[in-house]
């Protein structure tokens, strides 16, 4: 196999061009075999095999910098840069990250995980090279989906202004272009990238500029003619207006064509955008026909594409989505908003049932939240469903556009807490800290999927800013109440009496806290368990009563300890002048790596066993 001979990009460059298609086929087979066993981002990686080969064949990393946007399409890059033997450990506990990671390889120029950052980061590297007086190539690879993010356009705007040497590769796997137009456009684009064409263009510009009287007029006419032709044949007018030389669209699976283009671009100056058309899921029929289902996958049957049977219990995501439809069918003011994640947030059910009240704004969380504020300002009841770690990107909108104006926007934060295999970029372990201090915000977290339903009902009736955070994965399979009732704001519930200590838990840690209390009871320790329900406002009466009764409080949260739920309880006790012993369990001052949710909770001591051990030691000491 050719692939077995590739341990670095230098090995790739030794191969004759005619062997690269065979290598591409081997890479796809390797990706399919590995990801079908471990899970991961499949469709996007199958689509960029030839593009990645061409980039590493033409450029020399780490001297040249390749910055991958989001990073879930960088598997071939990892394999070609010395990590093939370890690749089966990707996204596994203590294995390779599913995303580019600077500490993992010198070939990973920039760590990523969230969308739309590549152009800005790459431009920073290009500016650094200019300041240092070095000559190297910097390439940002961004998908058409990520290009909807505002920061991507901010980067494009600055790049066109600075005129630094930057290559932006737009990986377009959605737009459909007919064969004839695409082939002709690719042909003229390659011709326009040759050094001879570039030099001729420069010489003609100088010649016409120096012709007295009418030379400049001829030059203006020539520019208009060139731009009109390219604008008519290609979709590059926007990028040209931003100051980029536009090349494309070209076939992203045509290795010789890609290599010709990138080889010609190595000596160019200024910002250039290369528009590449690829097929998501290329080479695997199930992924090509259903690319949305093979974006991120767990282990699956390679022969059929079928995934193993899911847990009998519905996921929090599904419960949220179906409950919102149930409520919206009775209330025409309710609208739903997603930032390019209808399936991931459960809003696919809403989109199917009430399409006229469903809005997908693309990868643009800031816009999603401000858009929701606008809807709320005009009397609607918007529910913006966004992953917890992605709400971080719209913090200013939550503060300025929602809370400051006291607008009734419901922020439904899926993936609150530890998410597992995607690692530190996706763990939602900071939201309790970065939202609870905002005035006027009500913040809830359910102990199970049934309570989530009631919290959604509560949020829509409050008519003020509300955030609800709930975990990734299946619920507990508890019975679902048919009749939904609003919960009293700021009221928790006492689930278990106890005299030795009070375990005050929030969200996903409540059920493990109950299990821990049962275990402690067998050793003679009686622990009260409180389901706080509300991060803000706290149930001050219940917490103070249990703290006074036991003299010892153990808080448990799946969030950073700094500024989190435990900190809120400490502040309450201090404000009320109550001196009791307090211990907090949660995420320490670190970024949590990837691994299964169960493994990570065990490591951090916030599963039932860890809570019981901490409680026992706390009581004895």
C-alpha positions as CSV (number, residue, x, y, z in Angstrom):
1,X,0.0,0.0,0.0
2,X,1.2,3.5,-0.8
3,X,-0.3,4.9,2.4
4,X,2.0,2.8,4.5
5,X,5.0,4.6,3.0
6,X,3.8,8.0,4.0
7,X,5.1,9.1,7.4
8,X,5.3,12.8,6.7
9,X,4.5,15.3,3.9
10,X,8.1,14.9,2.7
11,X,7.3,11.3,1.8
12,X,4.2,12.5,-0.1
13,X,6.2,14.9,-2.2
14,X,8.5,12.0,-3.4
15,X,5.5,10.3,-5.1
16,X,5.0,10.8,-8.8
17,X,1.8,12.6,-9.7
18,X,0.2,9.6,-11.3
19,X,0.2,7.7,-8.0
20,X,-1.8,10.3,-6.1
21,X,-5.3,9.1,-7.2
22,X,-4.4,5.6,-5.9
23,X,-3.3,7.2,-2.6
24,X,-6.6,9.1,-2.4
25,X,-8.5,5.9,-2.7
26,X,-6.4,4.2,0.0
27,X,-7.0,7.2,2.3
28,X,-10.8,7.0,1.8
29,X,-10.7,3.3,2.6
30,X,-8.6,4.0,5.7
31,X,-11.0,6.8,6.9
32,X,-14.1,4.6,6.4
33,X,-12.6,1.7,8.2
34,X,-11.4,3.7,11.1
35,X,-14.3,6.1,11.6
36,X,-16.9,3.2,11.3
37,X,-15.2,1.8,14.4
38,X,-14.5,4.9,16.4
39,X,-17.0,7.4,15.2
40,X,-16.1,11.0,14.1
41,X,-16.7,13.5,11.4
42,X,-17.0,11.4,8.3
43,X,-18.7,13.3,5.4
44,X,-16.5,16.4,5.5
45,X,-13.3,14.4,5.6
46,X,-14.2,12.2,2.7
47,X,-14.9,15.3,0.7
48,X,-11.4,16.9,1.1
49,X,-9.1,14.0,0.5
50,X,-7.8,15.3,-2.9
51,X,-7.8,18.9,-1.6
52,X,-5.6,17.9,1.4
53,X,-3.3,15.9,-0.8
54,X,-2.8,18.8,-3.2
55,X,-2.1,21.2,-0.4
56,X,0.5,19.1,1.2
57,X,2.0,18.1,-2.2
58,X,2.4,21.8,-3.2
59,X,3.2,23.5,0.2
60,X,5.7,22.6,2.9
61,X,4.4,22.5,6.5
62,X,5.2,23.6,9.1
63,X,7.1,26.4,7.3
64,X,3.9,27.0,5.3
65,X,0.8,27.3,7.5
66,X,-2.4,25.5,6.8
67,X,-5.3,26.7,9.0
68,X,-8.3,24.5,8.9
69,X,-11.7,26.1,9.8
70,X,-13.6,24.2,12.5
71,X,-11.1,21.4,11.9
72,X,-13.5,18.5,11.5
73,X,-12.2,18.0,8.0
74,X,-8.5,17.6,9.0
75,X,-8.4,13.8,9.3
76,X,-6.4,13.3,6.1
77,X,-4.1,16.2,7.2
78,X,-3.4,14.3,10.4
79,X,-2.8,11.0,8.6
80,X,-0.3,12.7,6.2
81,X,1.6,14.4,9.0
82,X,2.8,11.4,10.9
83,X,-0.2,10.4,12.9
84,X,-1.5,7.4,10.8
85,X,-0.5,4.8,13.4
86,X,-2.3,6.7,16.2
87,X,-5.3,7.6,14.1
88,X,-7.5,4.8,15.5
89,X,-7.3,6.6,18.8
90,X,-8.8,9.8,17.5
91,X,-11.5,11.2,19.8
92,X,-10.8,8.3,22.2
93,X,-9.8,8.9,25.8
94,X,-6.2,10.0,25.9
95,X,-6.0,9.6,22.2
96,X,-5.7,12.0,19.2
97,X,-8.0,15.0,19.2
98,X,-10.7,15.1,16.6
99,X,-9.5,18.6,15.7
100,X,-6.2,20.2,14.8
101,X,-4.3,20.9,18.1
102,X,-1.0,22.8,18.3
103,X,0.3,20.7,21.2
104,X,-0.3,17.5,19.1
105,X,1.8,18.3,16.0
106,X,4.0,21.1,14.6
107,X,1.9,20.7,11.4
108,X,-1.2,21.9,13.2
109,X,-0.7,25.6,12.8
110,X,-3.8,26.7,14.8
111,X,-6.1,24.9,17.2
112,X,-9.8,25.0,16.2
113,X,-13.1,23.5,17.0
114,X,-15.6,26.4,16.4
115,X,-16.4,27.7,13.0
116,X,-15.4,30.8,10.9
117,X,-12.0,31.6,12.6
118,X,-9.5,30.4,10.0
119,X,-9.3,33.6,7.9
120,X,-8.6,35.8,10.9
121,X,-6.1,33.5,12.4
122,X,-4.3,32.9,9.0
123,X,-4.2,36.7,8.4
124,X,-2.5,37.1,11.7
125,X,0.1,34.6,10.7
126,X,0.5,36.3,7.3
127,X,1.0,39.7,9.1
128,X,3.5,38.1,11.4
129,X,5.5,36.8,8.5
130,X,5.5,40.3,6.9
131,X,6.7,41.8,10.2
132,X,9.4,39.2,10.5
133,X,10.5,39.7,6.9
134,X,10.0,36.0,6.2
135,X,8.5,34.4,3.0
136,X,6.1,31.6,3.5
137,X,2.6,30.7,2.4
138,X,-0.4,30.9,4.7
139,X,-3.5,29.0,3.6
140,X,-6.9,29.2,5.3
141,X,-9.3,26.4,4.4
142,X,-12.9,27.4,5.1
143,X,-16.2,25.7,4.1
144,X,-19.1,27.5,2.6
145,X,-21.1,26.9,5.8
146,X,-18.5,28.5,8.0
147,X,-18.4,31.5,5.6
148,X,-21.8,32.5,7.1
149,X,-20.1,33.5,10.3
150,X,-19.6,37.2,10.8
151,X,-15.9,36.8,11.9
152,X,-15.2,35.2,8.5
153,X,-16.3,38.4,6.7
154,X,-14.4,40.5,9.2
155,X,-11.3,38.6,8.3
156,X,-11.9,38.9,4.6
157,X,-12.4,42.6,4.9
158,X,-9.2,43.1,6.8
159,X,-7.2,40.8,4.5
160,X,-8.3,42.8,1.4
161,X,-7.2,46.0,3.2
162,X,-3.8,44.7,4.4
163,X,-2.9,43.0,1.1
164,X,-0.7,40.4,2.9
165,X,0.2,37.2,1.2
166,X,-2.8,35.0,2.1
167,X,-4.5,32.1,0.3
168,X,-8.1,31.4,1.3
169,X,-9.5,28.1,0.0
170,X,-13.3,28.1,0.0
171,X,-14.3,24.5,0.2
172,X,-17.8,24.6,-1.3
173,X,-19.7,21.3,-1.0
174,X,-23.2,22.7,-1.4
175,X,-23.4,24.9,-4.5
176,X,-24.4,23.1,-7.7
177,X,-22.6,24.1,-10.9
178,X,-23.2,22.4,-14.2
179,X,-20.4,20.4,-15.7
180,X,-19.8,22.6,-18.7
181,X,-19.7,25.9,-16.8
182,X,-17.6,24.4,-14.0
183,X,-15.1,22.8,-16.4
184,X,-14.7,26.0,-18.5
185,X,-14.4,28.2,-15.4
186,X,-11.8,25.8,-13.9
187,X,-9.9,26.0,-17.2
188,X,-9.7,29.7,-17.4
189,X,-8.9,30.0,-13.7
190,X,-5.9,27.7,-14.1
191,X,-4.7,29.7,-17.0
192,X,-5.1,32.9,-15.1
193,X,-2.9,31.6,-12.3
194,X,0.1,30.9,-14.5
195,X,3.2,33.0,-13.8
196,X,3.4,34.0,-17.5
197,X,-0.2,35.3,-17.4
198,X,0.5,37.2,-14.2
199,X,3.7,38.8,-15.5
200,X,2.0,39.6,-18.8
201,X,-0.8,41.3,-16.9
202,X,1.7,43.3,-14.8
203,X,3.7,44.4,-17.9
204,X,0.5,45.4,-19.8
205,X,-0.6,47.5,-16.8
206,X,2.8,49.3,-16.7
207,X,2.8,49.8,-20.5
208,X,-0.7,51.2,-20.6
209,X,-0.1,53.5,-17.6
210,X,2.8,55.1,-19.4
211,X,1.0,55.8,-22.6
212,X,0.3,59.6,-22.7
213,X,-3.3,60.9,-22.7
214,X,-5.4,57.8,-23.2
215,X,-3.3,55.0,-21.6
216,X,-5.1,55.1,-18.3
217,X,-8.5,55.1,-20.0
218,X,-7.6,51.9,-21.9
219,X,-6.4,50.3,-18.6
220,X,-9.7,51.2,-17.0
221,X,-11.6,49.7,-19.9
222,X,-9.4,46.5,-19.8
223,X,-10.1,46.1,-16.1
224,X,-13.9,46.5,-16.6
225,X,-13.8,43.9,-19.4
226,X,-11.8,41.4,-17.3
227,X,-14.1,41.9,-14.3
228,X,-17.2,41.7,-16.4
229,X,-16.1,38.4,-18.0
230,X,-15.1,36.9,-14.7
231,X,-18.2,38.2,-12.9
232,X,-20.4,36.7,-15.7
233,X,-18.7,33.3,-15.6
234,X,-17.9,32.9,-11.9
235,X,-19.3,33.9,-8.6
236,X,-16.2,35.8,-7.6
237,X,-17.5,39.4,-7.8
238,X,-17.9,39.7,-4.0
239,X,-14.4,38.5,-3.3
240,X,-12.9,40.7,-5.9
241,X,-14.7,43.6,-4.4
242,X,-13.1,42.7,-1.0
243,X,-9.7,43.0,-2.5
244,X,-9.0,39.3,-3.4
245,X,-7.9,37.8,-6.6
246,X,-10.5,35.1,-7.3
247,X,-9.8,31.7,-8.8
248,X,-12.5,29.2,-9.5
249,X,-14.7,27.5,-9.1
250,X,-12.6,24.4,-9.7
251,X,-13.2,20.7,-9.2
252,X,-12.0,19.8,-5.7
253,X,-11.5,16.1,-6.7
254,X,-9.4,16.9,-9.8
255,X,-5.9,16.3,-8.3
256,X,-3.9,17.4,-11.4
257,X,-6.0,20.6,-11.6
258,X,-5.6,21.4,-7.9
259,X,-1.9,20.8,-8.0
260,X,-1.5,23.0,-11.0
261,X,-3.4,25.9,-9.3
262,X,-1.6,25.6,-6.0
263,X,1.8,25.3,-7.6
264,X,1.1,28.5,-9.5
265,X,0.0,30.3,-6.4
266,X,3.1,29.7,-4.3
267,X,4.9,32.8,-5.6
268,X,1.9,35.1,-5.8
269,X,1.6,38.3,-3.7
270,X,-1.5,39.6,-2.0
271,X,-4.7,37.9,-0.9
272,X,-6.1,35.2,-3.2
273,X,-9.3,33.2,-2.9
274,X,-9.5,29.7,-4.5
275,X,-13.1,28.5,-4.8
276,X,-13.1,24.7,-4.8
277,X,-16.2,22.5,-5.4
278,X,-16.2,19.2,-3.4
279,X,-18.8,16.5,-2.6
280,X,-19.4,15.8,1.0
281,X,-19.1,12.1,1.7
282,X,-17.2,11.5,-1.6
283,X,-16.7,7.8,-2.3
284,X,-19.1,6.4,0.2
285,X,-22.7,6.1,-1.3
286,X,-24.6,6.4,2.0
287,X,-22.7,9.5,3.0
288,X,-23.1,11.1,-0.5
289,X,-26.8,10.5,-0.6
290,X,-27.4,11.6,3.1
291,X,-24.5,14.0,3.9
292,X,-26.4,15.5,6.9
293,X,-26.6,12.0,8.5
294,X,-22.9,11.4,8.1
295,X,-21.5,14.7,9.2
296,X,-20.8,13.5,12.8
297,X,-21.3,9.8,13.4
298,X,-20.8,7.2,16.0
299,X,-19.6,3.7,15.1
300,X,-21.6,2.2,12.2
301,X,-21.9,-0.8,9.9
302,X,-19.6,0.0,7.0
303,X,-21.4,-2.3,4.6
304,X,-24.8,-0.6,5.2
305,X,-24.1,2.7,6.9
306,X,-26.5,1.7,9.6
307,X,-25.8,2.8,13.2
308,X,-26.3,0.6,16.2
309,X,-29.7,0.7,18.0
310,X,-30.0,3.8,20.3
311,X,-30.9,3.9,23.9
312,X,-34.5,3.2,24.6
313,X,-34.7,6.5,26.4
314,X,-35.2,9.6,24.3
315,X,-32.5,12.2,24.3
316,X,-32.8,15.6,26.0
317,X,-32.5,17.1,22.5
318,X,-35.5,15.2,21.2
319,X,-37.6,15.9,24.3
320,X,-36.9,19.6,24.0
321,X,-37.7,19.7,20.3
322,X,-41.0,17.8,20.6
323,X,-42.1,19.8,23.7
324,X,-41.5,23.0,21.9
325,X,-43.7,21.9,19.0
326,X,-46.4,20.9,21.5
327,X,-46.3,24.3,23.1
328,X,-46.0,26.3,19.8
329,X,-49.1,24.6,18.3
330,X,-51.1,26.2,21.1
331,X,-49.3,29.6,21.0
332,X,-48.8,31.3,17.6
333,X,-46.3,33.8,19.2
334,X,-43.7,31.1,19.7
335,X,-40.9,31.0,17.1
336,X,-37.8,28.9,16.9
337,X,-34.3,29.9,15.9
338,X,-31.2,27.7,15.2
339,X,-27.7,28.6,14.1
340,X,-27.2,25.9,11.4
341,X,-28.1,23.0,13.8
342,X,-31.7,22.0,13.3
343,X,-31.1,18.3,13.8
344,X,-28.4,18.8,16.5
345,X,-30.8,21.0,18.6
346,X,-34.0,19.1,18.0
347,X,-35.6,21.9,16.1
348,X,-36.0,19.7,13.0
349,X,-39.3,18.7,14.6
350,X,-40.3,22.4,14.7
351,X,-39.2,23.0,11.2
352,X,-41.4,20.1,9.9
353,X,-44.4,21.0,12.0
354,X,-44.3,24.8,11.8
355,X,-41.9,25.8,9.0
356,X,-43.2,29.4,8.7
357,X,-42.1,30.1,12.3
358,X,-38.7,28.4,12.0
359,X,-35.5,30.3,11.3
360,X,-32.1,28.9,10.5
361,X,-29.6,31.8,10.4
362,X,-26.6,29.7,9.5
363,X,-23.4,29.6,11.6
364,X,-24.0,33.0,13.2
365,X,-24.8,32.7,16.9
366,X,-24.4,36.4,17.5
367,X,-26.9,37.2,14.8
368,X,-29.2,34.4,16.0
369,X,-29.5,36.0,19.5
370,X,-29.8,39.6,18.3
371,X,-32.4,38.4,15.7
372,X,-34.3,36.7,18.6
373,X,-34.2,40.0,20.5
374,X,-35.7,41.8,17.6
375,X,-38.5,39.2,17.4
376,X,-39.1,39.6,21.1
377,X,-39.2,43.3,20.9
378,X,-42.1,43.1,18.5
379,X,-44.2,40.8,20.7
380,X,-43.1,37.3,19.7
381,X,-41.7,34.5,21.9
382,X,-38.5,33.4,20.4
383,X,-36.7,30.3,21.5
384,X,-33.0,30.2,20.3
385,X,-31.6,26.7,20.6
386,X,-27.8,26.8,20.6
387,X,-25.1,24.5,22.0
388,X,-23.8,25.8,25.3
389,X,-20.2,26.3,24.0
390,X,-21.5,28.2,21.0
391,X,-23.6,30.6,23.1
392,X,-20.2,31.8,24.3
393,X,-19.8,33.5,20.9
394,X,-22.9,35.6,21.5
395,X,-22.3,36.7,25.1
396,X,-22.5,40.4,24.2
397,X,-25.9,39.8,22.6
398,X,-27.2,38.1,25.7
399,X,-26.0,41.0,27.8
400,X,-26.7,44.0,25.6
401,X,-29.5,43.0,23.3
402,X,-31.5,40.7,25.5
403,X,-31.0,41.2,29.3
404,X,-30.3,44.9,29.3
405,X,-33.6,45.4,27.4
406,X,-35.4,42.8,29.5
407,X,-36.6,41.0,26.3
408,X,-38.4,37.6,26.7
409,X,-35.9,35.5,24.7
410,X,-35.5,31.8,25.7
411,X,-32.0,30.5,25.2
412,X,-32.2,26.7,25.1
413,X,-28.6,25.5,25.7
414,X,-28.1,22.0,24.5
415,X,-24.8,20.1,25.4
416,X,-24.5,21.9,28.8
417,X,-21.7,20.2,30.7
418,X,-19.3,17.6,29.4
419,X,-20.0,16.6,25.9
420,X,-17.5,13.8,25.4
421,X,-15.4,13.0,22.4
422,X,-15.3,16.4,20.8
423,X,-13.3,17.7,23.8
424,X,-12.5,21.1,25.2
425,X,-13.8,23.2,22.3
426,X,-17.2,21.7,22.8
427,X,-17.6,21.1,26.5
428,X,-20.3,23.4,27.8
429,X,-18.8,23.8,31.2
430,X,-18.6,27.6,31.6
431,X,-22.2,28.7,31.0
432,X,-23.2,28.8,34.7
433,X,-20.3,31.2,35.3
434,X,-20.7,33.5,32.3
435,X,-24.4,33.9,32.5
436,X,-25.6,33.9,36.1
437,X,-24.2,37.4,36.9
438,X,-26.4,39.0,34.2
439,X,-29.2,41.1,35.8
440,X,-32.7,40.0,35.0
441,X,-31.8,36.6,33.7
442,X,-33.6,33.5,35.0
443,X,-31.4,30.4,34.6
444,X,-32.6,26.8,35.0
445,X,-31.2,23.3,34.6
446,X,-33.4,20.2,34.8
447,X,-32.6,17.0,36.8
448,X,-34.2,14.8,34.1
449,X,-36.0,15.1,30.8
450,X,-39.5,15.4,32.3
451,X,-38.4,18.4,34.3
452,X,-37.0,19.9,31.1
453,X,-40.5,19.9,29.7
454,X,-41.9,21.9,32.6
455,X,-38.9,24.3,32.5
456,X,-39.6,25.1,28.9
457,X,-43.2,25.8,29.8
458,X,-42.0,28.0,32.7
459,X,-39.6,29.9,30.4
460,X,-42.2,30.8,27.9
461,X,-44.6,32.2,30.5
462,X,-42.0,34.3,32.4
463,X,-41.9,37.0,29.6
464,X,-38.3,37.9,30.6
465,X,-34.9,36.7,29.6
466,X,-34.4,32.9,30.4
467,X,-31.7,30.4,29.8
468,X,-32.1,26.6,30.2
469,X,-29.1,24.3,30.1
470,X,-29.4,20.5,29.6
471,X,-26.9,17.8,28.8
472,X,-26.0,15.9,25.7
473,X,-27.3,12.4,25.3
474,X,-30.2,10.2,26.5
475,X,-32.4,11.0,29.4
476,X,-33.2,8.6,32.2
477,X,-36.4,7.2,30.5
478,X,-38.6,8.7,33.3
479,X,-42.4,9.0,32.6
480,X,-43.3,12.2,30.9
481,X,-46.2,14.2,32.4
482,X,-48.9,14.9,29.8
483,X,-49.9,18.2,31.4
484,X,-47.2,20.8,31.6
485,X,-47.1,23.3,34.5
486,X,-44.9,26.3,35.1
487,X,-42.5,26.0,38.0
488,X,-42.4,28.7,40.7
489,X,-39.4,30.9,39.8
490,X,-36.4,30.4,42.2
491,X,-37.9,27.3,43.9
492,X,-35.9,24.1,44.2
493,X,-37.1,20.8,45.7
494,X,-35.9,18.7,48.6
495,X,-35.6,15.2,47.3
496,X,-34.1,13.5,50.4
497,X,-33.9,14.3,54.1
498,X,-30.6,14.0,55.9
499,X,-28.8,15.2,59.0
500,X,-25.1,14.9,58.3
501,X,-24.8,17.1,55.3
502,X,-26.8,18.7,52.5
503,X,-25.8,17.8,48.9
504,X,-27.1,20.7,46.8
505,X,-26.9,19.7,43.1
506,X,-27.9,21.3,39.9
507,X,-28.9,19.7,36.5
508,X,-27.2,16.6,35.4
509,X,-25.6,16.0,38.8
510,X,-28.9,15.7,40.8
511,X,-29.5,12.0,40.0
512,X,-25.9,11.0,40.7
513,X,-26.2,12.9,44.0
514,X,-29.3,10.9,44.9
515,X,-27.4,7.7,44.1
516,X,-24.5,8.9,46.2
517,X,-26.8,9.5,49.1
518,X,-28.2,6.0,48.9
519,X,-24.6,4.6,49.0
520,X,-23.7,6.9,51.9
521,X,-26.7,5.7,53.9
522,X,-25.3,2.2,53.9
523,X,-22.2,3.5,55.7
524,X,-24.3,5.3,58.3
525,X,-24.1,8.8,56.8
526,X,-27.4,10.5,56.1
527,X,-27.3,13.1,53.4
528,X,-30.1,15.4,52.4
529,X,-30.3,16.0,48.6
530,X,-31.6,19.3,47.1
531,X,-32.4,19.7,43.4
532,X,-31.7,23.4,43.1
533,X,-33.5,23.7,39.7
534,X,-32.6,27.4,39.4
535,X,-29.1,28.8,39.2
536,X,-30.7,32.2,39.3
537,X,-32.6,33.1,41.3
538,X,-31.5,30.6,44.0
539,X,-33.9,29.1,46.4
540,X,-32.5,31.0,49.3
541,X,-35.0,29.8,51.9
542,X,-34.4,26.1,51.1
543,X,-30.6,26.3,50.9
544,X,-30.3,28.3,54.1
545,X,-32.6,26.0,55.9
546,X,-30.7,22.9,54.9
547,X,-27.3,24.5,55.6
548,X,-28.5,25.5,59.1
549,X,-29.9,22.0,59.8
550,X,-26.8,20.0,58.8
551,X,-24.0,22.5,59.2
552,X,-22.3,21.1,56.1
553,X,-23.0,21.8,52.5
554,X,-21.7,19.9,49.4
555,X,-22.4,21.6,46.1
556,X,-22.2,19.6,42.9
557,X,-22.2,20.9,39.3
558,X,-21.0,20.0,35.9
559,X,-19.5,23.4,35.4
560,X,-16.3,25.3,36.2
561,X,-15.9,25.9,39.9
562,X,-14.8,29.5,39.3
563,X,-17.9,31.6,39.4
564,X,-20.3,28.7,39.0
565,X,-23.2,27.3,41.0
566,X,-21.1,26.5,44.1
567,X,-19.8,30.0,44.1
568,X,-23.4,31.3,44.0
569,X,-24.2,29.2,47.1
570,X,-21.1,30.5,48.9
571,X,-22.1,34.1,48.1
572,X,-25.6,33.5,49.5
573,X,-24.2,32.0,52.8
574,X,-21.7,34.9,53.1
575,X,-24.4,37.5,52.4
576,X,-26.6,36.1,55.0
577,X,-23.8,35.8,57.6
578,X,-24.3,32.0,57.9
579,X,-21.0,30.2,58.8
580,X,-21.1,26.5,57.8
581,X,-18.6,24.1,56.2
582,X,-18.8,24.1,52.4
583,X,-17.2,21.9,49.8
584,X,-17.7,22.3,46.1
585,X,-17.5,19.6,43.4
586,X,-17.2,20.6,39.7
587,X,-14.7,21.3,37.0
588,X,-11.3,22.5,38.3
589,X,-9.3,25.3,36.7
590,X,-8.4,23.4,33.5
591,X,-9.6,22.6,30.1
592,X,-11.1,19.1,30.1
593,X,-9.8,16.8,27.3
594,X,-11.9,14.4,25.2
595,X,-13.3,11.1,26.3
596,X,-16.6,9.6,27.0
597,X,-18.9,11.5,29.4
598,X,-18.9,8.6,31.9
599,X,-15.1,8.5,31.9
600,X,-14.6,12.2,32.3
601,X,-17.2,12.4,35.1
602,X,-15.4,9.6,36.9
603,X,-12.1,11.4,36.5
604,X,-13.5,14.6,37.8
605,X,-15.2,13.0,40.7
606,X,-18.7,14.1,39.8
607,X,-20.3,10.8,39.2
608,X,-22.2,9.0,41.9
609,X,-19.1,7.2,43.2
610,X,-17.1,10.4,43.3
611,X,-19.8,12.4,45.0
612,X,-20.1,9.6,47.7
613,X,-16.4,9.5,48.3
614,X,-16.1,13.3,48.6
615,X,-19.1,13.5,50.9
616,X,-17.8,10.7,53.1
617,X,-14.4,12.4,53.4
618,X,-16.0,15.7,54.0
619,X,-18.2,14.4,56.9
620,X,-15.3,12.5,58.6
621,X,-13.0,15.5,58.4
